[in-house]
Amino acid sequence: MLQSGILNPHLLSLLARVRHTNTLVIADSMFPSWPGVETVDLSLVYGIPTAPQVVAAILDHWKAGQAWMAEEFTQKNSDAVINEFRQALGPVPLQLEPHLEFKKRIPGALGLIRTGEARIYTNILLESA
């Protein structure tokens, strides 16, 4: 029985199938469903778990080479929230782009991990290294 690390079997299965340059979306609670993109729903209640919590847990066990977020994220959130996300990403380079461009990347993702995140424009696309 697993007693540490990621315990969710659906999430573990998805992470084990990601290969070089595949992408994963870490989505907020309001992110729309994407037909054809496997979804692991981790949301418990509004705000739990947060996207940075999920990103940090994943990056403890998974190597990302690049991350993308909507540039509106930095326009609509406080410096404290922005720093929380940057800290969760650690050394992973973050690229910002217009929200509509960000959303064009979603259909190519191997999977989407839905969180309980309640803050606006907090979706992250991670590319495996």
Biotite code that builds the C-alpha atoms (Angstrom):
import biotite.structure as struc

atoms = struc.array([
    struc.Atom([0.000, 0.000, 0.000], chain_id="A", res_id=1, res_name="MET", atom_name="CA", element="C"),
    struc.Atom([1.297, 3.471, -0.903], chain_id="A", res_id=2, res_name="LEU", atom_name="CA", element="C"),
    struc.Atom([1.966, 5.585, 2.166], chain_id="A", res_id=3, res_name="GLN", atom_name="CA", element="C"),
    struc.Atom([3.808, 8.575, 0.729], chain_id="A", res_id=4, res_name="SER", atom_name="CA", element="C"),
    struc.Atom([3.975, 10.669, -2.395], chain_id="A", res_id=5, res_name="GLY", atom_name="CA", element="C"),
    struc.Atom([0.993, 10.843, -4.729], chain_id="A", res_id=6, res_name="ILE", atom_name="CA", element="C"),
    struc.Atom([-1.702, 8.466, -3.509], chain_id="A", res_id=7, res_name="LEU", atom_name="CA", element="C"),
    struc.Atom([-4.422, 9.029, -6.133], chain_id="A", res_id=8, res_name="ASN", atom_name="CA", element="C"),
    struc.Atom([-4.292, 5.984, -8.466], chain_id="A", res_id=9, res_name="PRO", atom_name="CA", element="C"),
    struc.Atom([-5.835, 7.792, -11.444], chain_id="A", res_id=10, res_name="HIS", atom_name="CA", element="C"),
    struc.Atom([-3.271, 10.599, -11.173], chain_id="A", res_id=11, res_name="LEU", atom_name="CA", element="C"),
    struc.Atom([-0.408, 8.105, -10.782], chain_id="A", res_id=12, res_name="LEU", atom_name="CA", element="C"),
    struc.Atom([-1.570, 6.263, -13.889], chain_id="A", res_id=13, res_name="SER", atom_name="CA", element="C"),
    struc.Atom([-1.704, 9.473, -15.921], chain_id="A", res_id=14, res_name="LEU", atom_name="CA", element="C"),
    struc.Atom([1.735, 10.641, -14.759], chain_id="A", res_id=15, res_name="LEU", atom_name="CA", element="C"),
    struc.Atom([3.263, 7.237, -15.561], chain_id="A", res_id=16, res_name="ALA", atom_name="CA", element="C"),
    struc.Atom([2.081, 7.519, -19.183], chain_id="A", res_id=17, res_name="ARG", atom_name="CA", element="C"),
    struc.Atom([3.564, 10.973, -19.840], chain_id="A", res_id=18, res_name="VAL", atom_name="CA", element="C"),
    struc.Atom([6.593, 10.923, -22.114], chain_id="A", res_id=19, res_name="ARG", atom_name="CA", element="C"),
    struc.Atom([9.107, 13.504, -23.321], chain_id="A", res_id=20, res_name="HIS", atom_name="CA", element="C"),
    struc.Atom([7.391, 16.744, -24.463], chain_id="A", res_id=21, res_name="THR", atom_name="CA", element="C"),
    struc.Atom([3.884, 15.522, -23.569], chain_id="A", res_id=22, res_name="ASN", atom_name="CA", element="C"),
    struc.Atom([1.842, 18.126, -21.723], chain_id="A", res_id=23, res_name="THR", atom_name="CA", element="C"),
    struc.Atom([-0.466, 18.175, -18.730], chain_id="A", res_id=24, res_name="LEU", atom_name="CA", element="C"),
    struc.Atom([-2.928, 20.870, -17.720], chain_id="A", res_id=25, res_name="VAL", atom_name="CA", element="C"),
    struc.Atom([-3.342, 21.776, -14.066], chain_id="A", res_id=26, res_name="ILE", atom_name="CA", element="C"),
    struc.Atom([-6.762, 23.434, -14.156], chain_id="A", res_id=27, res_name="ALA", atom_name="CA", element="C"),
    struc.Atom([-8.773, 25.546, -11.765], chain_id="A", res_id=28, res_name="ASP", atom_name="CA", element="C"),
    struc.Atom([-12.226, 24.511, -10.595], chain_id="A", res_id=29, res_name="SER", atom_name="CA", element="C"),
    struc.Atom([-13.961, 26.572, -13.281], chain_id="A", res_id=30, res_name="MET", atom_name="CA", element="C"),
    struc.Atom([-11.968, 25.289, -16.273], chain_id="A", res_id=31, res_name="PHE", atom_name="CA", element="C"),
    struc.Atom([-14.242, 23.791, -18.950], chain_id="A", res_id=32, res_name="PRO", atom_name="CA", element="C"),
    struc.Atom([-14.266, 20.108, -19.813], chain_id="A", res_id=33, res_name="SER", atom_name="CA", element="C"),
    struc.Atom([-12.285, 19.164, -22.907], chain_id="A", res_id=34, res_name="TRP", atom_name="CA", element="C"),
    struc.Atom([-13.665, 16.154, -24.790], chain_id="A", res_id=35, res_name="PRO", atom_name="CA", element="C"),
    struc.Atom([-10.862, 13.797, -25.722], chain_id="A", res_id=36, res_name="GLY", atom_name="CA", element="C"),
    struc.Atom([-8.498, 14.990, -22.962], chain_id="A", res_id=37, res_name="VAL", atom_name="CA", element="C"),
    struc.Atom([-8.344, 12.571, -20.041], chain_id="A", res_id=38, res_name="GLU", atom_name="CA", element="C"),
    struc.Atom([-9.358, 14.342, -16.848], chain_id="A", res_id=39, res_name="THR", atom_name="CA", element="C"),
    struc.Atom([-8.360, 13.532, -13.293], chain_id="A", res_id=40, res_name="VAL", atom_name="CA", element="C"),
    struc.Atom([-10.607, 15.476, -10.939], chain_id="A", res_id=41, res_name="ASP", atom_name="CA", element="C"),
    struc.Atom([-8.918, 16.224, -7.612], chain_id="A", res_id=42, res_name="LEU", atom_name="CA", element="C"),
    struc.Atom([-11.323, 18.967, -6.527], chain_id="A", res_id=43, res_name="SER", atom_name="CA", element="C"),
    struc.Atom([-12.768, 18.477, -3.063], chain_id="A", res_id=44, res_name="LEU", atom_name="CA", element="C"),
    struc.Atom([-14.437, 21.804, -2.329], chain_id="A", res_id=45, res_name="VAL", atom_name="CA", element="C"),
    struc.Atom([-14.019, 25.290, -3.769], chain_id="A", res_id=46, res_name="TYR", atom_name="CA", element="C"),
    struc.Atom([-10.402, 26.247, -3.029], chain_id="A", res_id=47, res_name="GLY", atom_name="CA", element="C"),
    struc.Atom([-9.147, 22.764, -2.049], chain_id="A", res_id=48, res_name="ILE", atom_name="CA", element="C"),
    struc.Atom([-6.700, 21.670, -3.306], chain_id="A", res_id=49, res_name="PRO", atom_name="CA", element="C"),
    struc.Atom([-5.112, 24.734, -4.849], chain_id="A", res_id=50, res_name="THR", atom_name="CA", element="C"),
    struc.Atom([-3.284, 24.620, -8.165], chain_id="A", res_id=51, res_name="ALA", atom_name="CA", element="C"),
    struc.Atom([0.103, 25.406, -6.524], chain_id="A", res_id=52, res_name="PRO", atom_name="CA", element="C"),
    struc.Atom([-0.392, 22.515, -4.080], chain_id="A", res_id=53, res_name="GLN", atom_name="CA", element="C"),
    struc.Atom([-1.045, 20.123, -6.951], chain_id="A", res_id=54, res_name="VAL", atom_name="CA", element="C"),
    struc.Atom([1.843, 21.477, -9.036], chain_id="A", res_id=55, res_name="VAL", atom_name="CA", element="C"),
    struc.Atom([4.256, 21.139, -6.107], chain_id="A", res_id=56, res_name="ALA", atom_name="CA", element="C"),
    struc.Atom([3.136, 17.558, -5.408], chain_id="A", res_id=57, res_name="ALA", atom_name="CA", element="C"),
    struc.Atom([3.514, 16.580, -9.062], chain_id="A", res_id=58, res_name="ILE", atom_name="CA", element="C"),
    struc.Atom([6.903, 18.235, -9.503], chain_id="A", res_id=59, res_name="LEU", atom_name="CA", element="C"),
    struc.Atom([8.241, 16.304, -6.497], chain_id="A", res_id=60, res_name="ASP", atom_name="CA", element="C"),
    struc.Atom([7.899, 13.159, -8.645], chain_id="A", res_id=61, res_name="HIS", atom_name="CA", element="C"),
    struc.Atom([7.834, 14.359, -12.247], chain_id="A", res_id=62, res_name="TRP", atom_name="CA", element="C"),
    struc.Atom([10.251, 16.423, -14.335], chain_id="A", res_id=63, res_name="LYS", atom_name="CA", element="C"),
    struc.Atom([8.869, 19.422, -16.216], chain_id="A", res_id=64, res_name="ALA", atom_name="CA", element="C"),
    struc.Atom([10.912, 21.366, -18.732], chain_id="A", res_id=65, res_name="GLY", atom_name="CA", element="C"),
    struc.Atom([8.539, 24.257, -19.407], chain_id="A", res_id=66, res_name="GLN", atom_name="CA", element="C"),
    struc.Atom([5.303, 25.773, -18.104], chain_id="A", res_id=67, res_name="ALA", atom_name="CA", element="C"),
    struc.Atom([2.753, 28.112, -19.672], chain_id="A", res_id=68, res_name="TRP", atom_name="CA", element="C"),
    struc.Atom([0.072, 30.306, -18.132], chain_id="A", res_id=69, res_name="MET", atom_name="CA", element="C"),
    struc.Atom([-2.208, 33.045, -19.431], chain_id="A", res_id=70, res_name="ALA", atom_name="CA", element="C"),
    struc.Atom([-0.607, 36.481, -19.162], chain_id="A", res_id=71, res_name="GLU", atom_name="CA", element="C"),
    struc.Atom([-3.874, 37.663, -17.627], chain_id="A", res_id=72, res_name="GLU", atom_name="CA", element="C"),
    struc.Atom([-2.815, 35.685, -14.534], chain_id="A", res_id=73, res_name="PHE", atom_name="CA", element="C"),
    struc.Atom([-0.263, 38.377, -13.625], chain_id="A", res_id=74, res_name="THR", atom_name="CA", element="C"),
    struc.Atom([-2.740, 41.174, -14.399], chain_id="A", res_id=75, res_name="GLN", atom_name="CA", element="C"),
    struc.Atom([-5.607, 39.812, -12.273], chain_id="A", res_id=76, res_name="LYS", atom_name="CA", element="C"),
    struc.Atom([-3.781, 38.373, -9.252], chain_id="A", res_id=77, res_name="ASN", atom_name="CA", element="C"),
    struc.Atom([-1.753, 39.885, -6.424], chain_id="A", res_id=78, res_name="SER", atom_name="CA", element="C"),
    struc.Atom([2.014, 39.647, -6.129], chain_id="A", res_id=79, res_name="ASP", atom_name="CA", element="C"),
    struc.Atom([1.523, 37.165, -3.279], chain_id="A", res_id=80, res_name="ALA", atom_name="CA", element="C"),
    struc.Atom([-0.507, 34.816, -5.501], chain_id="A", res_id=81, res_name="VAL", atom_name="CA", element="C"),
    struc.Atom([1.976, 35.170, -8.360], chain_id="A", res_id=82, res_name="ILE", atom_name="CA", element="C"),
    struc.Atom([4.848, 34.344, -5.999], chain_id="A", res_id=83, res_name="ASN", atom_name="CA", element="C"),
    struc.Atom([2.968, 31.319, -4.661], chain_id="A", res_id=84, res_name="GLU", atom_name="CA", element="C"),
    struc.Atom([2.704, 29.910, -8.187], chain_id="A", res_id=85, res_name="PHE", atom_name="CA", element="C"),
    struc.Atom([6.320, 30.724, -9.075], chain_id="A", res_id=86, res_name="ARG", atom_name="CA", element="C"),
    struc.Atom([7.476, 29.020, -5.871], chain_id="A", res_id=87, res_name="GLN", atom_name="CA", element="C"),
    struc.Atom([5.447, 25.893, -6.698], chain_id="A", res_id=88, res_name="ALA", atom_name="CA", element="C"),
    struc.Atom([7.044, 25.787, -10.170], chain_id="A", res_id=89, res_name="LEU", atom_name="CA", element="C"),
    struc.Atom([10.540, 26.123, -8.716], chain_id="A", res_id=90, res_name="GLY", atom_name="CA", element="C"),
    struc.Atom([13.166, 26.176, -11.484], chain_id="A", res_id=91, res_name="PRO", atom_name="CA", element="C"),
    struc.Atom([10.676, 25.324, -14.255], chain_id="A", res_id=92, res_name="VAL", atom_name="CA", element="C"),
    struc.Atom([10.672, 28.214, -16.778], chain_id="A", res_id=93, res_name="PRO", atom_name="CA", element="C"),
    struc.Atom([7.289, 29.942, -17.030], chain_id="A", res_id=94, res_name="LEU", atom_name="CA", element="C"),
    struc.Atom([6.088, 31.493, -20.272], chain_id="A", res_id=95, res_name="GLN", atom_name="CA", element="C"),
    struc.Atom([3.083, 33.810, -20.301], chain_id="A", res_id=96, res_name="LEU", atom_name="CA", element="C"),
    struc.Atom([0.825, 34.168, -23.331], chain_id="A", res_id=97, res_name="GLU", atom_name="CA", element="C"),
    struc.Atom([-2.648, 35.560, -24.047], chain_id="A", res_id=98, res_name="PRO", atom_name="CA", element="C"),
    struc.Atom([-5.420, 33.426, -22.560], chain_id="A", res_id=99, res_name="HIS", atom_name="CA", element="C"),
    struc.Atom([-6.870, 32.601, -25.982], chain_id="A", res_id=100, res_name="LEU", atom_name="CA", element="C"),
    struc.Atom([-3.466, 31.347, -27.164], chain_id="A", res_id=101, res_name="GLU", atom_name="CA", element="C"),
    struc.Atom([-3.053, 29.326, -23.964], chain_id="A", res_id=102, res_name="PHE", atom_name="CA", element="C"),
    struc.Atom([-6.402, 27.607, -24.538], chain_id="A", res_id=103, res_name="LYS", atom_name="CA", element="C"),
    struc.Atom([-5.282, 26.518, -28.028], chain_id="A", res_id=104, res_name="LYS", atom_name="CA", element="C"),
    struc.Atom([-2.675, 24.278, -26.369], chain_id="A", res_id=105, res_name="ARG", atom_name="CA", element="C"),
    struc.Atom([-5.228, 22.313, -24.329], chain_id="A", res_id=106, res_name="ILE", atom_name="CA", element="C"),
    struc.Atom([-6.462, 19.828, -26.982], chain_id="A", res_id=107, res_name="PRO", atom_name="CA", element="C"),
    struc.Atom([-2.886, 18.566, -27.405], chain_id="A", res_id=108, res_name="GLY", atom_name="CA", element="C"),
    struc.Atom([-2.481, 17.749, -23.713], chain_id="A", res_id=109, res_name="ALA", atom_name="CA", element="C"),
    struc.Atom([-2.234, 14.141, -22.594], chain_id="A", res_id=110, res_name="LEU", atom_name="CA", element="C"),
    struc.Atom([-4.306, 14.922, -19.535], chain_id="A", res_id=111, res_name="GLY", atom_name="CA", element="C"),
    struc.Atom([-6.052, 17.564, -17.479], chain_id="A", res_id=112, res_name="LEU", atom_name="CA", element="C"),
    struc.Atom([-5.892, 17.637, -13.691], chain_id="A", res_id=113, res_name="ILE", atom_name="CA", element="C"),
    struc.Atom([-8.774, 19.595, -12.205], chain_id="A", res_id=114, res_name="ARG", atom_name="CA", element="C"),
    struc.Atom([-8.175, 21.208, -8.824], chain_id="A", res_id=115, res_name="THR", atom_name="CA", element="C"),
    struc.Atom([-10.406, 23.124, -6.439], chain_id="A", res_id=116, res_name="GLY", atom_name="CA", element="C"),
    struc.Atom([-8.479, 26.315, -7.293], chain_id="A", res_id=117, res_name="GLU", atom_name="CA", element="C"),
    struc.Atom([-10.731, 29.359, -6.951], chain_id="A", res_id=118, res_name="ALA", atom_name="CA", element="C"),
    struc.Atom([-8.503, 32.173, -8.226], chain_id="A", res_id=119, res_name="ARG", atom_name="CA", element="C"),
    struc.Atom([-8.795, 33.549, -11.754], chain_id="A", res_id=120, res_name="ILE", atom_name="CA", element="C"),
    struc.Atom([-6.480, 32.612, -14.667], chain_id="A", res_id=121, res_name="TYR", atom_name="CA", element="C"),
    struc.Atom([-4.590, 30.070, -12.557], chain_id="A", res_id=122, res_name="THR", atom_name="CA", element="C"),
    struc.Atom([-4.403, 27.266, -15.125], chain_id="A", res_id=123, res_name="ASN", atom_name="CA", element="C"),
    struc.Atom([-0.959, 25.888, -15.907], chain_id="A", res_id=124, res_name="ILE", atom_name="CA", element="C"),
    struc.Atom([0.255, 23.767, -18.784], chain_id="A", res_id=125, res_name="LEU", atom_name="CA", element="C"),
    struc.Atom([3.324, 21.676, -17.926], chain_id="A", res_id=126, res_name="LEU", atom_name="CA", element="C"),
    struc.Atom([5.536, 20.089, -20.565], chain_id="A", res_id=127, res_name="GLU", atom_name="CA", element="C"),
    struc.Atom([7.546, 17.032, -19.547], chain_id="A", res_id=128, res_name="SER", atom_name="CA", element="C"),
    struc.Atom([11.299, 17.278, -19.897], chain_id="A", res_id=129, res_name="ALA", atom_name="CA", element="C"),
])
